[in-house]
Amino acid sequence: MKKSIILCAFLLSLSSVFAQCPANDSAIMGSGSVNDVYYSFKKFSQTGNGVVSTVSNTNWHLAFSVMPSNFPNNPANGVAIRVNSTLGENPQTQSTGTNLVKLPGANANNWRGIDTTGLYALQPLYDSDSTWNLSAFTKGYKISDPFNFIWGNYNPTTHNVEGNGSVYVLYNKSANWYKKINVKEVTLDTMWHVIISNIDNTDSQYLWINKRAFQNRMFVYYNVLTNTLSLREPLMDQWDVVWTKYKGMVSIGGPKVPYTVTGVLSHPKLKVAKNVGKNCDQVSFSDMTAPYQNNISTIGHDWKVFTGMSYSMVDTFVYFVNTPDFHYYKVSMKSFKGGKTTFNVLQDQMSVEPINSTAAVKVYPNPSNGLIQVESADLVDHIIVYNAMGQTVLNSSNTVLDLQAMPSGLYHLAIYTNKGLVLSSVVKS
């Protein structure tokens, strides 16, 4: 009888449609969006306020990756250098932002006498708004040529990424400053070696940045005018999304072009599904239709539209978030004014706590391609698998489950053991 009650509650929670979005929170970037706001959904669920930290986004120019390169799976991860391209940009005063260009024909061999003729005609390089590891400095990187990182190449003998002599110029025309940059090497995925100086060779800086000194972070930040390093972001396991100003790909009556936007970028391990066509009151965890993605700008900036004087909200964009610890949240934006965003966060009832955890059960891999292994210290009698709508898709006495023919998405497992019922979830990719 007890098992039946638990299972009924389990299925009810799968099929329930939340009729409202009662959980409000906000992120305050300030006038002009001069701050970045790091946010944790777990912290919100625990305290009602998910803001982890608010930090200035006006005190850095370059961000050096301190993440591991993960050879051979994700080699570009540890060699990215992102650029604060929106810094100094002000349309009202016609002030230009910070631009990075690669000087054609220039080489570190003629470092002291490089020619900057035609500098303003060169196309600026911008960071990717889809992944953190494709940066302005690695613009043009191709997975088909995995060890060519544009500014340098991986040497399989020394295991260093060795600079190819390329010379970049970082400048702000309105502020009248210009810096030339040569990335010499990343040694053993541990030490950055970079040279930065004024065009006339004054204020030369020889940077040595030890990645191991900044573990459990994505980037360390450098100000080329004050020659200082800083830590801005929280530890990797403390945040899920960041409200920030960045160059997004925007269509303005034609093909998409880089354009300064204010929006939300995601943690590299966060998965987000963007459900379009229904507002928050009309869509639930059980009837969302969008696939989960690792694109860091899935939430992005287009949940608001500038009307000339203010912003109107697109209330038919609802975001479903899957955190690295497999908790699920529904997010919808409410307002954007004066650098402040208000929004609704609702946690999936099934991801709050397991209903019964009397047996030691492991379900892996998760996410999975469809072949799922269930391990239990107790005897498993049978397993029932439900889809996101609460429909039974498999009833098996086998601890190896085959969902390969099933659509991608979230599946819930009711695992019956000789000690009781254990509930788990798995994502089929």
PLY file of the C-alpha trace (Angstrom):
ply
format ascii 1.0
element vertex 429
property float x
property float y
property float z
element edge 428
property int vertex1
property int vertex2
end_header
0.00 0.00 0.00
2.81 2.37 0.91
4.54 1.70 -2.43
1.34 2.49 -4.31
0.91 5.81 -2.52
4.52 6.79 -3.21
4.23 5.83 -6.89
0.95 7.73 -7.28
2.61 10.82 -5.84
5.54 10.26 -8.17
3.32 10.10 -11.28
1.22 13.03 -10.11
4.33 15.17 -9.80
5.36 14.20 -13.32
2.09 15.25 -14.89
1.32 18.32 -12.82
1.15 21.63 -14.66
2.19 24.58 -12.57
-0.55 27.17 -12.98
1.54 30.09 -11.84
5.10 31.34 -11.43
5.27 32.54 -7.83
9.02 32.59 -7.15
10.46 36.03 -7.93
14.08 37.10 -7.92
16.16 39.81 -9.57
19.61 40.59 -10.94
20.83 44.19 -10.69
23.58 45.17 -13.14
23.21 48.90 -12.50
22.70 51.79 -14.89
24.51 51.10 -18.14
24.83 47.42 -17.14
28.24 48.11 -15.63
28.23 45.01 -13.43
28.16 41.26 -14.01
25.81 39.29 -11.78
26.64 35.64 -11.10
23.62 33.55 -10.13
22.99 30.09 -8.64
19.65 28.30 -8.92
20.61 26.07 -6.00
21.22 29.13 -3.83
17.83 30.49 -4.91
16.10 27.23 -3.93
17.78 27.37 -0.51
17.51 31.07 0.32
15.12 32.72 -2.15
17.98 34.86 -3.50
20.23 33.26 -6.11
22.75 36.10 -6.53
26.24 34.81 -5.73
28.25 37.93 -6.54
28.05 41.25 -8.36
31.30 42.47 -9.89
32.31 45.38 -12.11
32.71 44.56 -15.80
34.65 47.77 -16.49
38.00 46.85 -14.93
39.39 44.25 -17.36
40.36 43.90 -21.01
41.58 40.32 -21.48
40.47 37.06 -19.88
42.95 34.16 -19.97
41.55 30.65 -19.69
42.72 28.76 -16.62
40.66 25.71 -17.55
42.40 22.48 -18.61
42.74 21.91 -22.34
41.40 18.36 -22.04
43.44 16.88 -24.87
42.17 15.38 -27.10
38.46 15.90 -26.27
38.30 19.67 -25.86
41.74 21.07 -26.73
40.62 24.68 -27.25
39.30 24.87 -23.69
42.59 25.90 -22.14
43.98 28.26 -24.77
41.18 30.83 -25.09
41.73 34.55 -24.48
38.45 36.47 -24.35
38.18 40.22 -24.92
35.98 42.76 -23.14
34.84 44.23 -26.46
32.00 46.31 -25.00
34.28 48.17 -22.59
34.24 51.92 -23.24
31.42 51.72 -25.77
28.80 54.45 -25.40
26.43 55.17 -28.33
25.21 58.40 -26.71
28.71 59.92 -26.72
29.74 57.96 -29.85
32.60 56.43 -27.87
33.96 53.27 -29.45
34.50 50.07 -27.56
37.62 47.96 -27.17
38.70 46.29 -30.42
41.09 43.44 -31.14
42.61 43.00 -34.61
45.27 40.73 -36.04
47.93 42.60 -38.03
48.42 40.98 -41.43
52.06 40.42 -42.27
53.24 41.39 -38.80
55.41 38.93 -36.90
57.12 38.77 -33.54
60.43 38.95 -35.42
59.71 42.60 -36.28
57.99 43.27 -32.96
59.70 46.59 -32.31
58.90 48.06 -35.71
55.45 46.78 -36.62
53.42 48.79 -39.11
49.89 49.72 -38.01
48.88 51.41 -41.28
45.26 50.59 -42.08
44.54 49.54 -38.49
40.99 50.92 -38.46
40.10 49.11 -41.69
40.82 45.70 -40.16
37.83 43.61 -39.09
37.64 43.37 -35.27
37.75 39.89 -33.74
35.02 38.96 -31.25
34.43 36.15 -28.79
31.92 33.43 -29.57
28.54 33.81 -27.87
27.83 30.08 -28.13
30.75 28.59 -26.20
33.34 29.94 -23.77
36.32 28.25 -25.41
36.08 29.96 -28.81
37.52 33.40 -28.22
38.60 36.43 -30.22
42.18 35.14 -30.23
41.12 31.70 -31.51
38.66 33.10 -34.10
38.56 30.64 -37.00
39.41 27.54 -34.96
38.09 24.34 -36.53
37.58 21.01 -34.83
38.76 19.37 -38.07
42.18 20.92 -37.37
42.10 20.46 -33.59
45.64 21.55 -32.70
45.75 24.78 -34.72
44.59 27.43 -32.26
45.12 30.36 -34.67
47.54 32.21 -32.37
49.64 29.06 -32.04
49.87 25.31 -32.50
50.13 22.30 -30.22
53.51 20.58 -30.34
53.02 16.84 -29.60
56.70 16.46 -28.74
56.97 19.23 -26.13
53.24 19.19 -25.24
53.29 22.99 -25.38
51.05 25.26 -27.43
53.67 27.36 -29.21
52.87 30.81 -30.59
53.23 31.26 -34.35
54.47 34.85 -34.07
51.11 36.51 -34.75
50.83 40.11 -33.56
47.51 41.46 -32.35
46.55 45.02 -31.48
44.03 45.78 -28.74
42.88 49.38 -28.87
40.22 51.91 -27.97
40.20 54.72 -30.52
38.05 57.08 -28.42
40.26 56.64 -25.36
43.40 56.87 -27.52
45.25 53.82 -26.25
46.84 51.01 -28.30
48.51 47.81 -27.13
50.31 45.20 -29.22
50.17 41.59 -28.06
52.13 38.45 -28.85
51.16 35.13 -27.27
54.39 33.21 -26.90
53.28 29.91 -25.40
51.15 27.88 -23.05
53.64 25.53 -21.41
52.38 22.04 -20.51
48.82 23.38 -20.20
50.05 25.18 -17.10
51.79 28.49 -17.81
50.77 31.36 -20.11
53.62 33.47 -21.54
52.39 36.67 -23.21
54.08 39.94 -24.20
52.08 43.20 -24.17
53.37 46.70 -24.84
52.48 50.07 -26.31
52.95 50.39 -30.06
56.09 52.49 -29.42
57.49 49.66 -27.21
57.03 51.51 -23.92
55.31 49.90 -20.93
56.39 46.41 -22.01
54.88 43.64 -19.87
56.04 40.02 -19.87
53.17 38.05 -18.42
53.62 34.67 -16.81
50.27 33.32 -15.63
50.23 30.02 -13.74
46.89 28.35 -14.49
47.23 26.05 -11.48
47.07 29.04 -9.16
43.45 29.59 -10.24
41.91 26.12 -10.04
38.15 25.61 -10.26
37.67 28.80 -12.29
37.23 29.54 -15.99
39.30 32.69 -16.50
41.67 35.09 -14.82
41.27 38.74 -15.87
43.88 41.28 -16.94
43.74 45.07 -17.21
46.20 46.24 -19.89
46.22 49.85 -18.61
46.97 49.09 -14.96
48.84 45.81 -15.67
46.94 43.95 -12.98
45.41 40.47 -12.75
42.13 39.92 -10.93
39.69 37.19 -9.98
36.15 38.23 -10.87
34.08 35.08 -11.20
33.06 32.73 -8.37
34.33 29.17 -8.16
32.95 26.94 -10.92
30.67 24.99 -8.58
29.08 28.15 -7.13
27.24 29.63 -10.13
24.98 28.65 -13.04
24.42 31.79 -15.14
25.80 35.31 -15.39
23.97 38.50 -16.34
26.48 40.39 -18.46
27.10 42.71 -21.41
28.63 41.05 -24.46
28.81 40.98 -28.25
25.92 38.83 -29.45
25.05 37.84 -32.99
22.02 39.98 -33.88
20.06 40.44 -37.10
19.30 44.11 -37.77
17.32 43.91 -40.98
19.80 41.51 -42.56
22.43 38.86 -41.74
23.47 38.49 -38.12
26.33 40.73 -37.04
28.14 41.25 -33.70
26.19 43.74 -31.62
26.44 44.84 -28.00
23.68 43.27 -25.92
22.81 42.77 -22.28
21.72 39.26 -21.41
22.43 35.93 -19.75
25.27 33.51 -20.48
25.39 30.02 -18.98
27.92 27.95 -17.10
29.69 25.55 -19.54
28.09 22.53 -17.83
24.58 23.98 -17.71
21.95 22.77 -20.18
19.08 25.05 -21.16
15.95 24.46 -23.26
14.18 27.49 -24.72
10.44 26.85 -25.04
8.79 29.23 -27.51
5.09 29.96 -28.00
3.65 29.63 -24.50
4.02 31.83 -21.47
5.05 30.65 -18.03
1.49 29.83 -16.96
0.92 27.59 -19.98
3.97 25.30 -20.06
5.28 22.89 -17.43
8.17 20.49 -17.00
6.01 17.67 -18.35
4.94 19.32 -21.61
7.96 21.41 -22.62
8.96 20.62 -26.22
12.36 22.25 -26.70
15.61 20.22 -26.53
18.28 20.94 -23.93
21.39 22.63 -25.33
24.89 23.51 -24.15
24.91 26.81 -26.08
25.90 29.42 -23.48
23.53 32.04 -24.92
20.37 29.92 -25.10
18.83 32.31 -22.56
20.77 35.14 -24.17
19.29 38.61 -24.69
16.19 38.37 -26.93
13.70 37.93 -24.08
13.39 41.71 -24.24
12.81 44.12 -27.14
13.84 47.78 -27.14
10.90 49.97 -28.19
12.79 53.27 -28.43
12.26 54.45 -24.86
12.03 51.25 -22.82
12.02 47.47 -23.09
9.02 45.22 -23.62
9.22 41.60 -22.52
8.73 38.52 -24.70
6.54 36.50 -22.33
6.33 33.48 -24.66
9.98 32.56 -24.06
10.27 30.14 -21.14
13.60 28.55 -20.20
14.05 25.11 -18.65
17.39 24.69 -16.90
19.22 21.45 -16.10
22.03 22.09 -13.60
25.17 19.92 -13.37
23.72 18.14 -10.30
20.59 17.27 -12.36
18.15 19.63 -10.74
15.59 21.27 -13.01
14.22 24.82 -13.00
11.80 26.84 -15.08
12.75 30.49 -15.68
10.77 33.33 -17.24
11.72 36.99 -17.46
9.35 39.61 -16.03
10.93 43.04 -16.56
14.10 44.86 -17.55
14.60 48.46 -16.48
17.55 50.53 -15.33
19.91 47.58 -15.44
17.61 45.46 -13.26
16.01 42.22 -14.44
13.17 40.63 -12.50
12.28 37.04 -13.26
10.50 33.93 -12.06
12.27 30.75 -10.99
10.38 27.54 -10.29
12.08 24.30 -9.28
10.79 20.98 -10.61
9.12 19.14 -7.73
10.83 15.91 -8.81
14.28 17.46 -8.43
13.89 18.77 -4.87
14.60 15.53 -2.96
14.27 11.81 -3.77
11.01 10.35 -2.44
12.71 7.23 -1.10
16.43 6.54 -0.96
16.46 3.41 1.24
18.59 1.49 -1.29
22.02 2.44 -2.57
21.40 2.79 -6.30
23.60 4.12 -9.09
22.23 5.00 -12.54
24.82 5.68 -15.23
25.92 7.08 -17.60
23.87 10.21 -17.15
23.36 11.78 -19.67
23.22 8.61 -21.76
22.97 7.61 -25.40
20.20 5.23 -24.40
21.99 2.29 -22.79
21.62 2.73 -19.03
23.13 0.65 -16.24
21.39 0.41 -12.84
23.49 -0.82 -9.93
22.05 -1.50 -6.48
23.42 -2.91 -3.26
19.97 -4.47 -2.82
18.14 -6.94 -5.02
16.34 -5.26 -7.92
12.96 -6.81 -8.69
11.94 -4.66 -11.65
12.27 -1.14 -13.07
9.59 1.03 -14.67
10.66 3.90 -16.92
8.40 6.91 -17.51
8.80 9.73 -20.01
8.43 13.40 -19.06
4.63 13.17 -19.46
4.36 10.29 -16.99
3.72 7.62 -19.62
5.25 4.16 -19.13
7.83 3.45 -21.85
9.56 0.39 -20.36
8.92 -2.24 -17.67
11.95 -4.45 -17.17
13.47 -6.90 -14.70
16.86 -6.26 -16.29
19.28 -3.75 -14.73
20.56 -2.78 -18.18
17.92 -0.57 -19.79
17.78 0.07 -23.51
16.23 3.44 -24.39
18.11 3.90 -27.66
14.90 3.91 -29.69
13.31 6.53 -27.44
13.33 10.29 -28.21
15.94 12.44 -26.51
14.80 13.96 -23.23
14.26 13.37 -19.53
13.16 9.94 -18.24
12.20 8.94 -14.70
12.97 5.54 -13.19
10.93 3.75 -10.51
13.36 1.12 -9.23
11.74 -1.61 -7.11
14.16 -3.37 -4.75
13.72 -5.75 -1.84
14.25 -2.73 0.45
11.74 -0.39 -1.18
11.12 1.94 -4.06
13.90 4.23 -5.28
13.26 7.02 -7.79
15.85 8.38 -10.18
16.03 10.34 -13.43
18.23 10.13 -16.49
18.71 12.32 -19.55
18.88 10.60 -22.94
20.98 12.73 -25.28
0 1
1 2
2 3
3 4
4 5
5 6
6 7
7 8
8 9
9 10
10 11
11 12
12 13
13 14
14 15
15 16
16 17
17 18
18 19
19 20
20 21
21 22
22 23
23 24
24 25
25 26
26 27
27 28
28 29
29 30
30 31
31 32
32 33
33 34
34 35
35 36
36 37
37 38
38 39
39 40
40 41
41 42
42 43
43 44
44 45
45 46
46 47
47 48
48 49
49 50
50 51
51 52
52 53
53 54
54 55
55 56
56 57
57 58
58 59
59 60
60 61
61 62
62 63
63 64
64 65
65 66
66 67
67 68
68 69
69 70
70 71
71 72
72 73
73 74
74 75
75 76
76 77
77 78
78 79
79 80
80 81
81 82
82 83
83 84
84 85
85 86
86 87
87 88
88 89
89 90
90 91
91 92
92 93
93 94
94 95
95 96
96 97
97 98
98 99
99 100
100 101
101 102
102 103
103 104
104 105
105 106
106 107
107 108
108 109
109 110
110 111
111 112
112 113
113 114
114 115
115 116
116 117
117 118
118 119
119 120
120 121
121 122
122 123
123 124
124 125
125 126
126 127
127 128
128 129
129 130
130 131
131 132
132 133
133 134
134 135
135 136
136 137
137 138
138 139
139 140
140 141
141 142
142 143
143 144
144 145
145 146
146 147
147 148
148 149
149 150
150 151
151 152
152 153
153 154
154 155
155 156
156 157
157 158
158 159
159 160
160 161
161 162
162 163
163 164
164 165
165 166
166 167
167 168
168 169
169 170
170 171
171 172
172 173
173 174
174 175
175 176
176 177
177 178
178 179
179 180
180 181
181 182
182 183
183 184
184 185
185 186
186 187
187 188
188 189
189 190
190 191
191 192
192 193
193 194
194 195
195 196
196 197
197 198
198 199
199 200
200 201
201 202
202 203
203 204
204 205
205 206
206 207
207 208
208 209
209 210
210 211
211 212
212 213
213 214
214 215
215 216
216 217
217 218
218 219
219 220
220 221
221 222
222 223
223 224
224 225
225 226
226 227
227 228
228 229
229 230
230 231
231 232
232 233
233 234
234 235
235 236
236 237
237 238
238 239
239 240
240 241
241 242
242 243
243 244
244 245
245 246
246 247
247 248
248 249
249 250
250 251
251 252
252 253
253 254
254 255
255 256
256 257
257 258
258 259
259 260
260 261
261 262
262 263
263 264
264 265
265 266
266 267
267 268
268 269
269 270
270 271
271 272
272 273
273 274
274 275
275 276
276 277
277 278
278 279
279 280
280 281
281 282
282 283
283 284
284 285
285 286
286 287
287 288
288 289
289 290
290 291
291 292
292 293
293 294
294 295
295 296
296 297
297 298
298 299
299 300
300 301
301 302
302 303
303 304
304 305
305 306
306 307
307 308
308 309
309 310
310 311
311 312
312 313
313 314
314 315
315 316
316 317
317 318
318 319
319 320
320 321
321 322
322 323
323 324
324 325
325 326
326 327
327 328
328 329
329 330
330 331
331 332
332 333
333 334
334 335
335 336
336 337
337 338
338 339
339 340
340 341
341 342
342 343
343 344
344 345
345 346
346 347
347 348
348 349
349 350
350 351
351 352
352 353
353 354
354 355
355 356
356 357
357 358
358 359
359 360
360 361
361 362
362 363
363 364
364 365
365 366
366 367
367 368
368 369
369 370
370 371
371 372
372 373
373 374
374 375
375 376
376 377
377 378
378 379
379 380
380 381
381 382
382 383
383 384
384 385
385 386
386 387
387 388
388 389
389 390
390 391
391 392
392 393
393 394
394 395
395 396
396 397
397 398
398 399
399 400
400 401
401 402
402 403
403 404
404 405
405 406
406 407
407 408
408 409
409 410
410 411
411 412
412 413
413 414
414 415
415 416
416 417
417 418
418 419
419 420
420 421
421 422
422 423
423 424
424 425
425 426
426 427
427 428
